[in-house]
């Protein structure tokens, strides 16, 4: 026996379906899509971009060209690429200016104040959004800025940067979560120790231990040497779901096996994996997420397809009503089934494609080494990468006051990011006025690179608890 559509609820069905389909029709000609630049074809480089980039270090010129050509829409992402590439190339002032520029734009939307909350609500409604990044990406921008502050001996701003990194890791477009980024608390504690505030050092170290007992339960922040080494290839973003509307995360590659190969001018006390960036990307508040949909987490095992559920429930109700002779149930099921179909069509045209622009040069993890300097020279690390027996030396090595820091990278780094900036996508013409202003600021910001000390480009972030 098959269910048959009853004659009675025609007006109700007709009205419900027309209502849904009218909404589809109203949006069908202008579906909401998030524009994601595709860097898969060579783009001619304008002479103005060539001139602008020609004044910079040769290895960084592709990053400056991408910044200039792509404009404000991709500015945060391109500043992050430039900042990390400059850090690896020991161009510390350029790195500081690039991360400051990225952070200023992030703060516009994601600061912890009413103005930013208002901006965030407006930002979330835009059909095509300027890149600001997912929580883990924004956190890493502050992390690298904190490293640069420690190199300059500005431990107060270093602490503020690390705390801001933790705050960003908790804050998504529409939700906030508990922190799981214990490394940032630990580094805030270490910066406090270097600033002569050991009580704060203990406070932040204890907080790191509560958030991540392994490895921070056994680590003391009152050490005078910290080494940080980025390892591996970071997470990727992919669009999943029927219409690629769900933002999902994949690990960038197999974890590298590594260990401390050699240390100069320091006695080590601990070595651990301080942060798993792949985990930071794929979780919220310590819980794994399946995807991000419309700015909200979709938890593992959950379903949110209301239209499909309505359609299935409507069909089941119609079947049951038909078998039992319950006319009212049949009529309700018919409406639910048809409105569910219309809802599927509506979601097809209205759901934005996930924005999968990704900061591709991030690591999969951060190794943490602690200890005490020995003698007057600056400590340096060499990390041994197992499998091919190669050693990687840290490229940032600094000592200011009693504290020393070393930072380096195991993994693709600059070579990975170059292929994403080498073929920039021209900014949309309708934003040309904004982009002219952006390029003017860009030229003035980087015109004096190398002429002023690092501290001249520092931005006082203020501390966040």
N, C-alpha and C positions, 0 to 999 in steps of 0.2 A: 504494500500500500504506500502511495506517495502523497506527500502533502500537496494540497492545492491552495492557491491564493484565494482567500475568501472575497466576497463581493462587498462587504460592509465598509471596511476602513479606507476606501479609495481616496476620499478627500484628505484624510489625515496622512496617508502615505504620500500622496501627491505633494502636499504642503511640505512635509519633512524632507523629501528628496529634493524638491526644487530649492528649498532653503540651503541645503548643503551644496547642491550643484551651482547655485548662484554664487556662493562664496568661491567655488572652484573657478567659475568663469571670470570672476572679478580679478583673480590672481594669475590666471593661466598665461596671460600675455606678459606678465612681469614676475616670473618666479624669483623668490629670494635665494640668491646664491652668494656664497662667500668666495670672492675672487682669490685664487691661489696662483701666483706666478709660476709658470712652467719654464724651467731653465734647461731646455733641451735643444735649442737651436741657436746658432751664432747670431749675435746682435751687433750691428755696426755701432761703434763707439763715437759719439759726437766729439767734435774737436774741443768743445768747451770742457767736457769731462776729461779728455786727454790732458789738456793744459792744467786743470786742477790737480790731477793725480801725479803729474810729472814732478811736482815739487816734493813729493813724499818718498820715503824709502822704497826702492824698487820692489822688494818682496811684498809690500803692502799696497802697491798701486792698484791691483785688481779690486781690492776692498773699497778703496776710495772711489773708483769708477762706478762700482755698483751702488754705493751710497748716493752719488751725484745723479745717476740716471734714474734710479727707482724712486727717489724722493721720500716724502713723509710716510707713505703707505707702508713701506718696508723698512723704515728708518731704524726702529728698535732692533730688528733682526740683523740688519747690516752693521749697526754700531756694535752689536755683540760679536759678530764675526770679526770685525776689525779689532776690537778690544782684545780678544783672545789671541788673534794672530800677532798683534803688536806685543803682547806679553811674552809669547813664545820667541819673538825676534828681539827681545830685550829693549824694545822701544817703549819705555815705561810711561813717559809723558803722553804719548799718543794713546796708549792703552787707558790711562786714567781719564783723558778727555772723552774717549769713546764710551767708556762705561758710565761716566757722568751724564753724557747725552742720552744714553739708553735709560738710565735710572730716572732722569727728570721726566721723561715721557711716561714711564711706568707709574711714577708718583702721581701724575695727573689723574689716573684712574684708580690706582690701588693703594693710595696712602690711607692711613687710619684716621681720617677726619671727615666731617660732613661734606665739604666741598668735593672731595674725591668720591664719596658715596653717590653724590648727585651725578658726577661725571660718569661714574660706572654705570648707572642706570641708563643714561643717554647712550653711552658707548655700546651697551648690550643690545640696543634697539636698532643700531645701524645695520643696513643690509650688507654693506661692504666695510669691514673694519680695518683700521690700521693695526698692524701686528703689535701685540703687547706680550704674547707668550703665555704658556701654561705655568702653573705655580712653580714647578721645578726649574723652569727656564728663567723666570724672574729671580728666583732665589739665587741661582748661579751667577747672575750679573752682579748682585750684591756681594757674593762670596769673593769673586775676583777683585772687586773694588776694595774689599777689606784687605786682601793680600797686598795690594798696592799701598794702602795706608800703612800697613805694618812695615813695608820696605822704607817708607818715609819716616818711620818712627812716630807716626800720629796714631797712638794706640787708642785714644778716645774715639776717634772717627772709625778706626778699625772695629772696635767693639760695636759701635752703632751699626756699621755695615753688616756684621755677622748676625746681629739681632734682627735687622731688617730682612736678611736672607731667611731667617726662621719664620718671620711674620709672613713673608710672601709665600712660603711653602704651605701655609695654612689657608690661603685666601684665593678662591676661584672667582669666576665671573659672577656667580649668583649664590655661592655658599661659602661658609667658613668651617674649618675643621681643626682638630687638635694637632699639634705639632708632632712630627716623628723625625725631625731633622736634628738629632742630638749633636752632630758635629758642630753645628753653628753655635749652640750653647757652649760647647767645650771651648771653641775658639774665642767666644766672647769672654769666657773666664780667663783664658790665657792672655788675651789683650789686657784684661783688668790687672792681672799679675804684673805684666810688663809696665803698666802705668802706675804700679805701686799700690794697688788696691786689692790686697789678698783676700779680704773678707768677701768682696764681690767675686773674686776668682773662685772661691769655694762654693758660693751660692750657685753660680752658673754651672760649675762642674757637677754639683749634686743634681741640678735640673737635667743635665745631659744624661746622667746615670739613671734617673727615673724614666726618661723618655726611651733610652736605649741601653738597658743594662749591659748588653754585650755590644761594644767593648768598653763602654765608659765607666762602668762600675769600678773598675780597677785602676782608672787613670786619674792622675793628679794634674790639675791645671797650673800648679805652681812649678813650672819648668821653664828654663831659660832658652831652650831650643825646641822648635817645632819644624818638622819637615812634612810637606804635603805634595803628593804625587798623583796626578790625574792618570787613570789607567783605562785602557780599552775604548770602545766606541759606544756612544750614548744611545738613548732610546730614539725610536722613529715614531712618527704619527701616521696613522692610516685612517681612511674613511671606510666605515663598515655599515652594514644595514642595507635594506632594499634600495635606498636612494643615496647611499654613502653619507648619510646624515649623522652617523654616530662617530665620534672621535675616539679612536682606540690607540693603544700604545704597544709597540713591540720592542724587545731588547735589540740593541744595535748589533750584537755579535756575541760570540763566545767569550767568557771572561778570560783575561790573560793571567797566566801564572807568573808571579813576580816575587822578589824578596830583596832585602837590602844587600847589595853587593859590596859596597865600600862606603865608609864615612870618614871624612877628614875633619879634624879639629873639634870633635864632639864625642861624648860617651853616650850611647843610646840606652834608654830605659824601657821603651815599649815600641811595638810595631803592630799595626792592626789595619783592617779595612774600616776606615772611619765613616764612609757613606756609600750607599748603593743608589746611584742615580736612576737606574732602571726601576728600582722599587719605588723611589720617590715619584716617578712619572706615573706608575701603574697603580698607585694607592692614594687614598684620601683618609687622613686621620688614622692610619695604620690598617685600614681595611682595603682589600683589593677591589678595584672597580673594573667593570666590564667595558665601559665606555663613558664618554661625556656627551650628553644630548641636551641641546638648548642651554648650555652653561651649567647643567646639573649632572651629578654623578649617577650613573646607572650601575647598581651594585651587582656583583656576580650572582647569577641565578635569578635575577629579577626580570620582569617583563613589563614593558610600558606601552605595548601596542593596543591602545584602547579601541581603535576602529576595527582591528581584526577580532578582538575579543567580542565586541558588540555584534559583529557580523555572525560569528560562530554561535553566540548565545541566541541570537535571533533565529537562526536556522534550527537550532535545537528546540527552541520553544514552539516554532511552527510545526515541527515534526511531532512533538509531544501533544500539542493541541489537536492535531489532526487525528492521531491515534485515539485520543481520549474523547474526542468530540467537543472539546472546550474551545468555543468560538472566540472568547476574549483572549485566551492565550495565543491562539493562532494569529489574531489581529496584531497583538503586541509583538509577536515574533516577526511578522512580516515587516512591520515598521523598523524594528531593530536591525533586521537583515539588510534592508535597502539603505537605511541611513549608514550602516557600517560600510557598505560598498561605496557610498558617496564620500564617507570619511576617508577611505583609502585613496580615492582620487584626489581629495582635498590635500591630504598629507603629501601626496606625490608632488603637487605643484607648490606647496607652501614650505616644505621642509628644506632648510638651507643645507647645502653640501658642507660637510665638516671642513674646517680650515686646517689643512695639514702642513702648513709652513712650519718648519722645524729648525731649531738651532742645531745643525748637524755636527758641529765640531765639539760638542760636549763629550765628556768621558762617561764610561759606564760606572765608574766608582772612584773614590778618593782614598788613597793610602795615607795613613797618619803615622808619623814617626816622632817620638819625643825623646828628650835627653838633656844633657848639659854641655855647653861649650867647654872646650879644653884649650887653654892658651888664649892668645890675643887675636888669632885669625878667625875669619868667618867660616862657620861650618858649611860643608858641601856634602851632598849625597850622590851616590851612584847606585841605581837600582838594576838588579840583574833580572832579565826577562828569561824565564826558563823555556826550554824548547829550542831556542836558537843561541843561547848563551851570550846574547848581546847585552851591553850595559848602556843605560841612559843616565846622563848626568843632569842634575838640576840646573836650570837656566837663570832662576832668580835666587840669589844668595845675598842676604843683607844682615847687618848687625847694627842696631841702634840702641844705645844704652846697654842694659844687661841682657837684652833679648836678641836672638837670632832667628831668622826664618829662611827656609829653602823651599823652592817650588819647582816642579818639573812636570814632564808629560811623557807617558808611555802610550803609544797608540798613534793613529793617523793625524790628529790635530789639524795643523795648517793644510797639509796635503788633502785632507778630507773636505775642508771647507772651500778650497780653491775651486773645485768643480761646481760649487753652488753659486759662486759669485762671478765666475768668468764669463757667463752669458746673461748679463742683467736684462730684465724686462722693463721697457720704457714705462714711466709713470703715465697714467691716464691723462689725456689732454684737458678734461674738465676740471682737473685740480691744478692746472698750470700756475695759477697765481700763488697758491700755497707753496708749490714746489719752487717757484722762483725765490720766494722768501726763504725757504729751507736752504736752498743752495747758497744764497748770500750769507746766511749764518754759518753754513758749513765752511765756506771759504775763510771767513774771519776767524772762526774757532781754531782752524788748523794752520792758519798762515804763520803763526809764531811757534809752531812745535819745535822743541829743541832750544828755544831762546830763553825759556823761563824754567825755574825749578819745578819739580813735581807738585809741591804744595800749592803753587799758584793756581793750579786747576782744580784743587780740592773743593768739594761742596760739603758744608757742614750739614750732616744729615739729621742730627739730633738723635737722642737715644729713644728707643722704643722698648717697652717691657711687655 
